[in-house]
Amino acid sequence: MNDAATGERIRAFVMQKFPAARKRNIDNKTPLLEAGIVDSMGVLDVVAFLEQAFKIAISDEELTPENFADIDNMASFVQGKMEGSRAVAK
């Protein structure tokens, strides 16, 4: 899976889970935290989705605004985690 496919999967979740995302018709660069679309409790929902959907583990240290700022950042973060776990598994 590439960044674009990962981003579309994350975008679908965000649009389904957060009514403000649908109302504002966000794109992949919309700042989710800054715009108030995802709050601190919503971040926990996003983390749970990412861990389950992409079979990754996200540590507390990785819960940074940069990793979760927008859909594109999350997609890049997830791709990096998946590539890292594949490298460890080899």
NUVEXKE-274836 format. One record per residue: y, x, z negated of N, C-alpha, C in turn; residue number from 0; residue in one letter. Coordinates in steps of 0.2 Angstrom, whole numbers, always signed. Each point is the difference from the previous one (the first is absolute). Example, Ala and Ser with C-alpha at 12.3 -4.5 7.8 and 13.67 -1.06 7.14 Angstrom:
BEGIN
<zator><n_yy>-28</n_yy><n_xx>+66</n_xx><n_zz>-39</n_zz><ca_yy>+6</ca_yy><ca_xx>-4</ca_xx><ca_zz>+0</ca_zz><c_yy>+6</c_yy><c_xx>+4</c_xx><c_zz>+0</c_zz><nr>0</nr><rest>a</rest></zator>
<zator><n_yy>+5</n_yy><n_xx>-2</n_xx><n_zz>+4</n_zz><ca_yy>+6</ca_yy><ca_xx>+4</ca_xx><ca_zz>-1</ca_zz><c_yy>+5</c_yy><c_xx>-4</c_xx><c_zz>-3</c_zz><nr>1</nr><rest>s</rest></zator>
This chain:
BEGIN
<zator><n_yy>-6</n_yy><n_xx>+4</n_xx><n_zz>+0</n_zz><ca_yy>+6</ca_yy><ca_xx>-4</ca_xx><ca_zz>+0</ca_zz><c_yy>+6</c_yy><c_xx>+4</c_xx><c_zz>+0</c_zz><nr>0</nr><rest>m</rest></zator>
<zator><n_yy>+5</n_yy><n_xx>-1</n_xx><n_zz>+4</n_zz><ca_yy>+6</ca_yy><ca_xx>+4</ca_xx><ca_zz>+0</ca_zz><c_yy>+6</c_yy><c_xx>-3</c_xx><c_zz>-4</c_zz><nr>1</nr><rest>n</rest></zator>
<zator><n_yy>+6</n_yy><n_xx>+3</n_xx><n_zz>+0</n_zz><ca_yy>+5</ca_yy><ca_xx>-3</ca_xx><ca_zz>-4</ca_zz><c_yy>+2</c_yy><c_xx>-7</c_xx><c_zz>+2</c_zz><nr>2</nr><rest>d</rest></zator>
<zator><n_yy>+0</n_yy><n_xx>-1</n_xx><n_zz>+7</n_zz><ca_yy>+3</ca_yy><ca_xx>-6</ca_xx><ca_zz>+3</ca_zz><c_yy>-5</c_yy><c_xx>-6</c_xx><c_zz>-3</c_zz><nr>3</nr><rest>a</rest></zator>
<zator><n_yy>-7</n_yy><n_xx>+1</n_xx><n_zz>+1</n_zz><ca_yy>-4</ca_yy><ca_xx>-5</ca_xx><ca_zz>-2</ca_zz><c_yy>+0</c_yy><c_xx>-1</c_xx><c_zz>-8</c_zz><nr>4</nr><rest>a</rest></zator>
<zator><n_yy>+1</n_yy><n_xx>+6</n_xx><n_zz>-3</n_zz><ca_yy>+0</ca_yy><ca_xx>-1</ca_xx><ca_zz>-8</ca_zz><c_yy>+6</c_yy><c_xx>-4</c_xx><c_zz>-1</c_zz><nr>5</nr><rest>t</rest></zator>
<zator><n_yy>+6</n_yy><n_xx>+2</n_xx><n_zz>+3</n_zz><ca_yy>+6</ca_yy><ca_xx>-4</ca_xx><ca_zz>-1</ca_zz><c_yy>+0</c_yy><c_xx>-7</c_xx><c_zz>+1</c_zz><nr>6</nr><rest>g</rest></zator>
<zator><n_yy>-4</n_yy><n_xx>-2</n_xx><n_zz>+5</n_zz><ca_yy>+0</ca_yy><ca_xx>-7</ca_xx><ca_zz>+2</ca_zz><c_yy>-4</c_yy><c_xx>-4</c_xx><c_zz>-5</c_zz><nr>7</nr><rest>e</rest></zator>
<zator><n_yy>-6</n_yy><n_xx>+4</n_xx><n_zz>-3</n_zz><ca_yy>-4</ca_yy><ca_xx>-3</ca_xx><ca_zz>-5</ca_zz><c_yy>+4</c_yy><c_xx>-1</c_xx><c_zz>-7</c_zz><nr>8</nr><rest>r</rest></zator>
<zator><n_yy>+4</n_yy><n_xx>+5</n_xx><n_zz>-1</n_zz><ca_yy>+5</ca_yy><ca_xx>-1</ca_xx><ca_zz>-6</ca_zz><c_yy>+5</c_yy><c_xx>-5</c_xx><c_zz>+1</c_zz><nr>9</nr><rest>i</rest></zator>
<zator><n_yy>+3</n_yy><n_xx>+0</n_xx><n_zz>+6</n_zz><ca_yy>+5</ca_yy><ca_xx>-5</ca_xx><ca_zz>+1</ca_zz><c_yy>-3</c_yy><c_xx>-7</c_xx><c_zz>+0</c_zz><nr>10</nr><rest>r</rest></zator>
<zator><n_yy>-6</n_yy><n_xx>-1</n_xx><n_zz>+2</n_zz><ca_yy>-3</ca_yy><ca_xx>-7</ca_xx><ca_zz>+0</ca_zz><c_yy>+0</c_yy><c_xx>-2</c_xx><c_zz>-8</c_zz><nr>11</nr><rest>a</rest></zator>
<zator><n_yy>-2</n_yy><n_xx>+5</n_xx><n_zz>-4</n_zz><ca_yy>-1</ca_yy><ca_xx>-2</ca_xx><ca_zz>-7</ca_zz><c_yy>+7</c_yy><c_xx>-1</c_xx><c_zz>-3</c_zz><nr>12</nr><rest>f</rest></zator>
<zator><n_yy>+5</n_yy><n_xx>+4</n_xx><n_zz>+1</n_zz><ca_yy>+6</ca_yy><ca_xx>-1</ca_xx><ca_zz>-3</ca_zz><c_yy>+3</c_yy><c_xx>-7</c_xx><c_zz>+2</c_zz><nr>13</nr><rest>v</rest></zator>
<zator><n_yy>-1</n_yy><n_xx>-2</n_xx><n_zz>+7</n_zz><ca_yy>+3</ca_yy><ca_xx>-6</ca_xx><ca_zz>+2</ca_zz><c_yy>-3</c_yy><c_xx>-6</c_xx><c_zz>-3</c_zz><nr>14</nr><rest>m</rest></zator>
<zator><n_yy>-7</n_yy><n_xx>+1</n_xx><n_zz>-1</n_zz><ca_yy>-4</ca_yy><ca_xx>-6</ca_xx><ca_zz>-3</ca_zz><c_yy>+2</c_yy><c_xx>+0</c_xx><c_zz>-8</c_zz><nr>15</nr><rest>q</rest></zator>
<zator><n_yy>+1</n_yy><n_xx>+5</n_xx><n_zz>-3</n_zz><ca_yy>+0</ca_yy><ca_xx>+0</ca_xx><ca_zz>-7</ca_zz><c_yy>+7</c_yy><c_xx>-1</c_xx><c_zz>-3</c_zz><nr>16</nr><rest>k</rest></zator>
<zator><n_yy>+5</n_yy><n_xx>+2</n_xx><n_zz>+4</n_zz><ca_yy>+7</ca_yy><ca_xx>+0</ca_xx><ca_zz>-3</ca_zz><c_yy>+4</c_yy><c_xx>-5</c_xx><c_zz>+5</c_zz><nr>17</nr><rest>f</rest></zator>
<zator><n_yy>+2</n_yy><n_xx>-6</n_xx><n_zz>-3</n_zz><ca_yy>+4</ca_yy><ca_xx>-4</ca_xx><ca_zz>+4</ca_zz><c_yy>+7</c_yy><c_xx>+2</c_xx><c_zz>+2</c_zz><nr>18</nr><rest>p</rest></zator>
<zator><n_yy>+3</n_yy><n_xx>+5</n_xx><n_zz>-4</n_zz><ca_yy>+6</ca_yy><ca_xx>+3</ca_xx><ca_zz>+3</ca_zz><c_yy>-1</c_yy><c_xx>+4</c_xx><c_zz>+6</c_zz><nr>19</nr><rest>a</rest></zator>
<zator><n_yy>-5</n_yy><n_xx>+3</n_xx><n_zz>+1</n_zz><ca_yy>-2</ca_yy><ca_xx>+4</ca_xx><ca_zz>+6</ca_zz><c_yy>+0</c_yy><c_xx>-5</c_xx><c_zz>+6</c_zz><nr>20</nr><rest>a</rest></zator>
<zator><n_yy>-3</n_yy><n_xx>-6</n_xx><n_zz>-1</n_zz><ca_yy>+0</ca_yy><ca_xx>-5</ca_xx><ca_zz>+6</ca_zz><c_yy>+7</c_yy><c_xx>-3</c_xx><c_zz>+1</c_zz><nr>21</nr><rest>r</rest></zator>
<zator><n_yy>+3</n_yy><n_xx>-1</n_xx><n_zz>-5</n_zz><ca_yy>+7</ca_yy><ca_xx>-3</ca_xx><ca_zz>+1</ca_zz><c_yy>+5</c_yy><c_xx>+5</c_xx><c_zz>+3</c_zz><nr>22</nr><rest>k</rest></zator>
<zator><n_yy>-1</n_yy><n_xx>+6</n_xx><n_zz>-1</n_zz><ca_yy>+5</ca_yy><ca_xx>+5</ca_xx><ca_zz>+3</ca_zz><c_yy>-3</c_yy><c_xx>+3</c_xx><c_zz>+6</c_zz><nr>23</nr><rest>r</rest></zator>
<zator><n_yy>-6</n_yy><n_xx>-2</n_xx><n_zz>+2</n_zz><ca_yy>-3</ca_yy><ca_xx>+3</ca_xx><ca_zz>+6</ca_zz><c_yy>+1</c_yy><c_xx>+7</c_xx><c_zz>+0</c_zz><nr>24</nr><rest>n</rest></zator>
<zator><n_yy>-3</n_yy><n_xx>+4</n_xx><n_zz>-5</n_zz><ca_yy>+1</ca_yy><ca_xx>+7</ca_xx><ca_zz>+0</ca_zz><c_yy>-4</c_yy><c_xx>+4</c_xx><c_zz>+5</c_zz><nr>25</nr><rest>i</rest></zator>
<zator><n_yy>+2</n_yy><n_xx>+6</n_xx><n_zz>+1</n_zz><ca_yy>-3</ca_yy><ca_xx>+4</ca_xx><ca_zz>+5</ca_zz><c_yy>-3</c_yy><c_xx>+6</c_xx><c_zz>-4</c_zz><nr>26</nr><rest>d</rest></zator>
<zator><n_yy>-4</n_yy><n_xx>+5</n_xx><n_zz>+3</n_zz><ca_yy>-3</ca_yy><ca_xx>+5</ca_xx><ca_zz>-4</ca_zz><c_yy>+4</c_yy><c_xx>+5</c_xx><c_zz>-3</c_zz><nr>27</nr><rest>n</rest></zator>
<zator><n_yy>+7</n_yy><n_xx>+0</n_xx><n_zz>+1</n_zz><ca_yy>+5</ca_yy><ca_xx>+4</ca_xx><ca_zz>-3</ca_zz><c_yy>+4</c_yy><c_xx>-3</c_xx><c_zz>-5</c_zz><nr>28</nr><rest>k</rest></zator>
<zator><n_yy>-1</n_yy><n_xx>-7</n_xx><n_zz>-1</n_zz><ca_yy>+4</ca_yy><ca_xx>-3</ca_xx><ca_zz>-5</ca_zz><c_yy>-2</c_yy><c_xx>+3</c_xx><c_zz>-7</c_zz><nr>29</nr><rest>t</rest></zator>
<zator><n_yy>+5</n_yy><n_xx>+2</n_xx><n_zz>-4</n_zz><ca_yy>-1</ca_yy><ca_xx>+3</ca_xx><ca_zz>-7</ca_zz><c_yy>-2</c_yy><c_xx>-6</c_xx><c_zz>-4</c_zz><nr>30</nr><rest>p</rest></zator>
<zator><n_yy>-7</n_yy><n_xx>+0</n_xx><n_zz>-2</n_zz><ca_yy>-3</ca_yy><ca_xx>-6</ca_xx><ca_zz>-4</ca_zz><c_yy>+3</c_yy><c_xx>+0</c_xx><c_zz>-7</c_zz><nr>31</nr><rest>l</rest></zator>
<zator><n_yy>+0</n_yy><n_xx>+6</n_xx><n_zz>-3</n_zz><ca_yy>+2</ca_yy><ca_xx>+0</ca_xx><ca_zz>-7</ca_zz><c_yy>+8</c_yy><c_xx>-1</c_xx><c_zz>-1</c_zz><nr>32</nr><rest>l</rest></zator>
<zator><n_yy>+4</n_yy><n_xx>+3</n_xx><n_zz>+4</n_zz><ca_yy>+7</ca_yy><ca_xx>+0</ca_xx><ca_zz>+0</ca_zz><c_yy>+2</c_yy><c_xx>-7</c_xx><c_zz>+2</c_zz><nr>33</nr><rest>e</rest></zator>
<zator><n_yy>-3</n_yy><n_xx>-3</n_xx><n_zz>+5</n_zz><ca_yy>+2</ca_yy><ca_xx>-7</ca_xx><ca_zz>+2</ca_zz><c_yy>-2</c_yy><c_xx>-6</c_xx><c_zz>-5</c_zz><nr>34</nr><rest>a</rest></zator>
<zator><n_yy>-4</n_yy><n_xx>+2</n_xx><n_zz>-5</n_zz><ca_yy>-3</ca_yy><ca_xx>-5</ca_xx><ca_zz>-5</ca_zz><c_yy>-6</c_yy><c_xx>-4</c_xx><c_zz>+3</c_zz><nr>35</nr><rest>g</rest></zator>
<zator><n_yy>-3</n_yy><n_xx>+2</n_xx><n_zz>+5</n_zz><ca_yy>-5</ca_yy><ca_xx>-3</ca_xx><ca_zz>+3</ca_zz><c_yy>-7</c_yy><c_xx>+1</c_xx><c_zz>-4</c_zz><nr>36</nr><rest>i</rest></zator>
<zator><n_yy>+0</n_yy><n_xx>+6</n_xx><n_zz>-2</n_zz><ca_yy>-6</ca_yy><ca_xx>+1</ca_xx><ca_zz>-5</ca_zz><c_yy>+3</c_yy><c_xx>+3</c_xx><c_zz>-6</c_zz><nr>37</nr><rest>v</rest></zator>
<zator><n_yy>-2</n_yy><n_xx>-3</n_xx><n_zz>-6</n_zz><ca_yy>+2</ca_yy><ca_xx>+2</ca_xx><ca_zz>-6</ca_zz><c_yy>-5</c_yy><c_xx>+4</c_xx><c_zz>-4</c_zz><nr>38</nr><rest>d</rest></zator>
<zator><n_yy>+1</n_yy><n_xx>+2</n_xx><n_zz>-6</n_zz><ca_yy>-5</ca_yy><ca_xx>+5</ca_xx><ca_zz>-3</ca_zz><c_yy>-7</c_yy><c_xx>-3</c_xx><c_zz>-1</c_zz><nr>39</nr><rest>s</rest></zator>
<zator><n_yy>+0</n_yy><n_xx>-7</n_xx><n_zz>-1</n_zz><ca_yy>-6</ca_yy><ca_xx>-3</ca_xx><ca_zz>+0</ca_zz><c_yy>-4</c_yy><c_xx>+0</c_xx><c_zz>+7</c_zz><nr>40</nr><rest>m</rest></zator>
<zator><n_yy>+5</n_yy><n_xx>-1</n_xx><n_zz>+5</n_zz><ca_yy>-3</ca_yy><ca_xx>-1</ca_xx><ca_zz>+6</ca_zz><c_yy>-3</c_yy><c_xx>+7</c_xx><c_zz>+3</c_zz><nr>41</nr><rest>g</rest></zator>
<zator><n_yy>+3</n_yy><n_xx>+5</n_xx><n_zz>-3</n_zz><ca_yy>-3</ca_yy><ca_xx>+7</ca_xx><ca_zz>+2</ca_zz><c_yy>-7</c_yy><c_xx>+0</c_xx><c_zz>-2</c_zz><nr>42</nr><rest>v</rest></zator>
<zator><n_yy>-2</n_yy><n_xx>-2</n_xx><n_zz>-6</n_zz><ca_yy>-7</ca_yy><ca_xx>+0</ca_xx><ca_zz>-3</ca_zz><c_yy>-4</c_yy><c_xx>-4</c_xx><c_zz>+5</c_zz><nr>43</nr><rest>l</rest></zator>
<zator><n_yy>+2</n_yy><n_xx>-6</n_xx><n_zz>+3</n_zz><ca_yy>-4</ca_yy><ca_xx>-3</ca_xx><ca_zz>+5</ca_zz><c_yy>-1</c_yy><c_xx>+4</c_xx><c_zz>+6</c_zz><nr>44</nr><rest>d</rest></zator>
<zator><n_yy>+6</n_yy><n_xx>+3</n_xx><n_zz>+2</n_zz><ca_yy>-1</ca_yy><ca_xx>+4</ca_xx><ca_zz>+6</ca_zz><c_yy>-5</c_yy><c_xx>+6</c_xx><c_zz>-1</c_zz><nr>45</nr><rest>v</rest></zator>
<zator><n_yy>+0</n_yy><n_xx>+3</n_xx><n_zz>-6</n_zz><ca_yy>-4</ca_yy><ca_xx>+6</ca_xx><ca_zz>-2</ca_zz><c_yy>-7</c_yy><c_xx>-3</c_xx><c_zz>+1</c_zz><nr>46</nr><rest>v</rest></zator>
<zator><n_yy>-2</n_yy><n_xx>-6</n_xx><n_zz>-4</n_zz><ca_yy>-6</ca_yy><ca_xx>-2</ca_xx><ca_zz>+0</ca_zz><c_yy>-3</c_yy><c_xx>-2</c_xx><c_zz>+7</c_zz><nr>47</nr><rest>a</rest></zator>
<zator><n_yy>+5</n_yy><n_xx>-3</n_xx><n_zz>+4</n_zz><ca_yy>-2</ca_yy><ca_xx>-1</ca_xx><ca_zz>+7</ca_zz><c_yy>-2</c_yy><c_xx>+7</c_xx><c_zz>+4</c_zz><nr>48</nr><rest>f</rest></zator>
<zator><n_yy>+4</n_yy><n_xx>+5</n_xx><n_zz>+0</n_zz><ca_yy>-1</ca_yy><ca_xx>+6</ca_xx><ca_zz>+3</ca_zz><c_yy>-6</c_yy><c_xx>+3</c_xx><c_zz>-2</c_zz><nr>49</nr><rest>l</rest></zator>
<zator><n_yy>-2</n_yy><n_xx>+0</n_xx><n_zz>-7</n_zz><ca_yy>-6</ca_yy><ca_xx>+3</ca_xx><ca_zz>-2</ca_zz><c_yy>-6</c_yy><c_xx>-3</c_xx><c_zz>+2</c_zz><nr>50</nr><rest>e</rest></zator>
<zator><n_yy>+0</n_yy><n_xx>-7</n_xx><n_zz>+0</n_zz><ca_yy>-6</ca_yy><ca_xx>-4</ca_xx><ca_zz>+3</ca_zz><c_yy>+0</c_yy><c_xx>+1</c_xx><c_zz>+7</c_zz><nr>51</nr><rest>q</rest></zator>
<zator><n_yy>+5</n_yy><n_xx>-1</n_xx><n_zz>+4</n_zz><ca_yy>+0</ca_yy><ca_xx>-1</ca_xx><ca_zz>+7</ca_zz><c_yy>-2</c_yy><c_xx>+7</c_xx><c_zz>+3</c_zz><nr>52</nr><rest>a</rest></zator>
<zator><n_yy>+3</n_yy><n_xx>+5</n_xx><n_zz>-2</n_zz><ca_yy>-1</ca_yy><ca_xx>+7</ca_xx><ca_zz>+3</ca_zz><c_yy>-5</c_yy><c_xx>+4</c_xx><c_zz>-4</c_zz><nr>53</nr><rest>f</rest></zator>
<zator><n_yy>-3</n_yy><n_xx>-2</n_xx><n_zz>-5</n_zz><ca_yy>-5</ca_yy><ca_xx>+4</ca_xx><ca_zz>-4</ca_zz><c_yy>+3</c_yy><c_xx>+6</c_xx><c_zz>-2</c_zz><nr>54</nr><rest>k</rest></zator>
<zator><n_yy>+6</n_yy><n_xx>+0</n_xx><n_zz>-4</n_zz><ca_yy>+3</ca_yy><ca_xx>+6</ca_xx><ca_zz>-2</ca_zz><c_yy>+2</c_yy><c_xx>-1</c_xx><c_zz>-8</c_zz><nr>55</nr><rest>i</rest></zator>
<zator><n_yy>+1</n_yy><n_xx>+5</n_xx><n_zz>-3</n_zz><ca_yy>+3</ca_yy><ca_xx>+0</ca_xx><ca_zz>-7</ca_zz><c_yy>+7</c_yy><c_xx>+2</c_xx><c_zz>+0</c_zz><nr>56</nr><rest>a</rest></zator>
<zator><n_yy>+4</n_yy><n_xx>-3</n_xx><n_zz>-4</n_zz><ca_yy>+7</ca_yy><ca_xx>+1</ca_xx><ca_zz>+0</ca_zz><c_yy>+1</c_yy><c_xx>+2</c_xx><c_zz>-8</c_zz><nr>57</nr><rest>i</rest></zator>
<zator><n_yy>+3</n_yy><n_xx>+6</n_xx><n_zz>-1</n_zz><ca_yy>+1</ca_yy><ca_xx>+2</ca_xx><ca_zz>-7</ca_zz><c_yy>+7</c_yy><c_xx>-2</c_xx><c_zz>-2</c_zz><nr>58</nr><rest>s</rest></zator>
<zator><n_yy>+1</n_yy><n_xx>+0</n_xx><n_zz>-6</n_zz><ca_yy>+7</ca_yy><ca_xx>-1</ca_xx><ca_zz>-3</ca_zz><c_yy>+5</c_yy><c_xx>+4</c_xx><c_zz>+3</c_zz><nr>59</nr><rest>d</rest></zator>
<zator><n_yy>-1</n_yy><n_xx>+7</n_xx><n_zz>+1</n_zz><ca_yy>+4</ca_yy><ca_xx>+5</ca_xx><ca_zz>+3</ca_zz><c_yy>+2</c_yy><c_xx>-2</c_xx><c_zz>+7</c_zz><nr>60</nr><rest>e</rest></zator>
<zator><n_yy>-4</n_yy><n_xx>-4</n_xx><n_zz>+4</n_zz><ca_yy>+2</ca_yy><ca_xx>-2</ca_xx><ca_zz>+7</ca_zz><c_yy>+4</c_yy><c_xx>-6</c_xx><c_zz>+0</c_zz><nr>61</nr><rest>e</rest></zator>
<zator><n_yy>+1</n_yy><n_xx>-3</n_xx><n_zz>-5</n_zz><ca_yy>+4</ca_yy><ca_xx>-7</ca_xx><ca_zz>+0</ca_zz><c_yy>+7</c_yy><c_xx>+2</c_xx><c_zz>+0</c_zz><nr>62</nr><rest>l</rest></zator>
<zator><n_yy>+3</n_yy><n_xx>+3</n_xx><n_zz>+5</n_zz><ca_yy>+7</ca_yy><ca_xx>+2</ca_xx><ca_zz>+1</ca_zz><c_yy>+3</c_yy><c_xx>-5</c_xx><c_zz>+5</c_zz><nr>63</nr><rest>t</rest></zator>
<zator><n_yy>+7</n_yy><n_xx>+0</n_xx><n_zz>-1</n_zz><ca_yy>+4</ca_yy><ca_xx>-4</ca_xx><ca_zz>+5</ca_zz><c_yy>-1</c_yy><c_xx>+2</c_xx><c_zz>+7</c_zz><nr>64</nr><rest>p</rest></zator>
<zator><n_yy>-1</n_yy><n_xx>+6</n_xx><n_zz>+1</n_zz><ca_yy>-1</ca_yy><ca_xx>+3</ca_xx><ca_zz>+7</ca_zz><c_yy>-6</c_yy><c_xx>-3</c_xx><c_zz>+3</c_zz><nr>65</nr><rest>e</rest></zator>
<zator><n_yy>-6</n_yy><n_xx>+0</n_xx><n_zz>-4</n_zz><ca_yy>-6</ca_yy><ca_xx>-2</ca_xx><ca_zz>+3</ca_zz><c_yy>+0</c_yy><c_xx>-8</c_xx><c_zz>+2</c_zz><nr>66</nr><rest>n</rest></zator>
<zator><n_yy>+4</n_yy><n_xx>-4</n_xx><n_zz>-4</n_zz><ca_yy>+0</ca_yy><ca_xx>-7</ca_xx><ca_zz>+0</ca_zz><c_yy>+6</c_yy><c_xx>-3</c_xx><c_zz>+3</c_zz><nr>67</nr><rest>f</rest></zator>
<zator><n_yy>+5</n_yy><n_xx>+4</n_xx><n_zz>+2</n_zz><ca_yy>+6</ca_yy><ca_xx>-2</ca_xx><ca_zz>+3</ca_zz><c_yy>+0</c_yy><c_xx>-5</c_xx><c_zz>+5</c_zz><nr>68</nr><rest>a</rest></zator>
<zator><n_yy>-4</n_yy><n_xx>+1</n_xx><n_zz>+5</n_zz><ca_yy>-1</ca_yy><ca_xx>-5</ca_xx><ca_zz>+5</ca_zz><c_yy>-7</c_yy><c_xx>+0</c_xx><c_zz>+3</c_zz><nr>69</nr><rest>d</rest></zator>
<zator><n_yy>-1</n_yy><n_xx>-4</n_xx><n_zz>+5</n_zz><ca_yy>-7</ca_yy><ca_xx>-1</ca_xx><ca_zz>+3</ca_zz><c_yy>-2</c_yy><c_xx>+7</c_xx><c_zz>+3</c_zz><nr>70</nr><rest>i</rest></zator>
<zator><n_yy>+4</n_yy><n_xx>+3</n_xx><n_zz>+4</n_zz><ca_yy>-1</ca_yy><ca_xx>+6</ca_xx><ca_zz>+3</ca_zz><c_yy>-2</c_yy><c_xx>+6</c_xx><c_zz>-4</c_zz><nr>71</nr><rest>d</rest></zator>
<zator><n_yy>+4</n_yy><n_xx>+0</n_xx><n_zz>-6</n_zz><ca_yy>-2</ca_yy><ca_xx>+5</ca_xx><ca_zz>-5</ca_zz><c_yy>-6</c_yy><c_xx>-1</c_xx><c_zz>-3</c_zz><nr>72</nr><rest>n</rest></zator>
<zator><n_yy>-2</n_yy><n_xx>-6</n_xx><n_zz>-2</n_zz><ca_yy>-7</ca_yy><ca_xx>-2</ca_xx><ca_zz>-2</ca_zz><c_yy>-5</c_yy><c_xx>+2</c_xx><c_zz>+4</c_zz><nr>73</nr><rest>m</rest></zator>
<zator><n_yy>+1</n_yy><n_xx>-2</n_xx><n_zz>+7</n_zz><ca_yy>-5</ca_yy><ca_xx>+2</ca_xx><ca_zz>+5</ca_zz><c_yy>-1</c_yy><c_xx>+8</c_xx><c_zz>+0</c_zz><nr>74</nr><rest>a</rest></zator>
<zator><n_yy>+5</n_yy><n_xx>+3</n_xx><n_zz>+0</n_zz><ca_yy>-1</ca_yy><ca_xx>+8</ca_xx><ca_zz>+0</ca_zz><c_yy>-3</c_yy><c_xx>+2</c_xx><c_zz>-6</c_zz><nr>75</nr><rest>s</rest></zator>
<zator><n_yy>+2</n_yy><n_xx>-3</n_xx><n_zz>-6</n_zz><ca_yy>-4</ca_yy><ca_xx>+2</ca_xx><ca_zz>-6</ca_zz><c_yy>-7</c_yy><c_xx>-1</c_xx><c_zz>+0</c_zz><nr>76</nr><rest>f</rest></zator>
<zator><n_yy>-2</n_yy><n_xx>-6</n_xx><n_zz>+2</n_zz><ca_yy>-7</ca_yy><ca_xx>-2</ca_xx><ca_zz>+1</ca_zz><c_yy>-4</c_yy><c_xx>+4</c_xx><c_zz>+4</c_zz><nr>77</nr><rest>v</rest></zator>
<zator><n_yy>+3</n_yy><n_xx>+2</n_xx><n_zz>+6</n_zz><ca_yy>-3</ca_yy><ca_xx>+4</ca_xx><ca_zz>+5</ca_zz><c_yy>-1</c_yy><c_xx>+7</c_xx><c_zz>-3</c_zz><nr>78</nr><rest>q</rest></zator>
<zator><n_yy>+4</n_yy><n_xx>+3</n_xx><n_zz>-3</n_zz><ca_yy>+0</ca_yy><ca_xx>+6</ca_xx><ca_zz>-4</ca_zz><c_yy>-6</c_yy><c_xx>+0</c_xx><c_zz>-5</c_zz><nr>79</nr><rest>g</rest></zator>
<zator><n_yy>+0</n_yy><n_xx>-5</n_xx><n_zz>-4</n_zz><ca_yy>-6</ca_yy><ca_xx>-1</ca_xx><ca_zz>-5</ca_zz><c_yy>-6</c_yy><c_xx>-1</c_xx><c_zz>+4</c_zz><nr>80</nr><rest>k</rest></zator>
<zator><n_yy>-1</n_yy><n_xx>-3</n_xx><n_zz>+5</n_zz><ca_yy>-6</ca_yy><ca_xx>-1</ca_xx><ca_zz>+3</ca_zz><c_yy>-2</c_yy><c_xx>+6</c_xx><c_zz>+4</c_zz><nr>81</nr><rest>m</rest></zator>
<zator><n_yy>+4</n_yy><n_xx>+4</n_xx><n_zz>+2</n_zz><ca_yy>-2</ca_yy><ca_xx>+6</ca_xx><ca_zz>+3</ca_zz><c_yy>-2</c_yy><c_xx>+5</c_xx><c_zz>-5</c_zz><nr>82</nr><rest>e</rest></zator>
<zator><n_yy>+4</n_yy><n_xx>+0</n_xx><n_zz>-6</n_zz><ca_yy>-2</ca_yy><ca_xx>+5</ca_xx><ca_zz>-5</ca_zz><c_yy>-7</c_yy><c_xx>-2</c_xx><c_zz>-3</c_zz><nr>83</nr><rest>g</rest></zator>
<zator><n_yy>-2</n_yy><n_xx>-6</n_xx><n_zz>+0</n_zz><ca_yy>-6</ca_yy><ca_xx>-2</ca_xx><ca_zz>-3</ca_zz><c_yy>-6</c_yy><c_xx>+2</c_xx><c_zz>+5</c_zz><nr>84</nr><rest>s</rest></zator>
<zator><n_yy>+2</n_yy><n_xx>+0</n_xx><n_zz>+6</n_zz><ca_yy>-5</ca_yy><ca_xx>+2</ca_xx><ca_zz>+5</ca_zz><c_yy>-1</c_yy><c_xx>+7</c_xx><c_zz>+0</c_zz><nr>85</nr><rest>r</rest></zator>
<zator><n_yy>+5</n_yy><n_xx>+4</n_xx><n_zz>-1</n_zz><ca_yy>-1</ca_yy><ca_xx>+7</ca_xx><ca_zz>-1</ca_zz><c_yy>-4</c_yy><c_xx>+2</c_xx><c_zz>-6</c_zz><nr>86</nr><rest>a</rest></zator>
<zator><n_yy>+1</n_yy><n_xx>-3</n_xx><n_zz>-5</n_zz><ca_yy>-4</ca_yy><ca_xx>+1</ca_xx><ca_zz>-6</ca_zz><c_yy>-7</c_yy><c_xx>-2</c_xx><c_zz>+1</c_zz><nr>87</nr><rest>v</rest></zator>
<zator><n_yy>-1</n_yy><n_xx>-5</n_xx><n_zz>+3</n_zz><ca_yy>-7</ca_yy><ca_xx>-3</ca_xx><ca_zz>+1</ca_zz><c_yy>-4</c_yy><c_xx>+5</c_xx><c_zz>+5</c_zz><nr>88</nr><rest>a</rest></zator>
<zator><n_yy>+3</n_yy><n_xx>+4</n_xx><n_zz>+4</n_zz><ca_yy>-4</ca_yy><ca_xx>+4</ca_xx><ca_zz>+4</ca_zz><c_yy>-3</c_yy><c_xx>+6</c_xx><c_zz>-3</c_zz><nr>89</nr><rest>k</rest></zator>
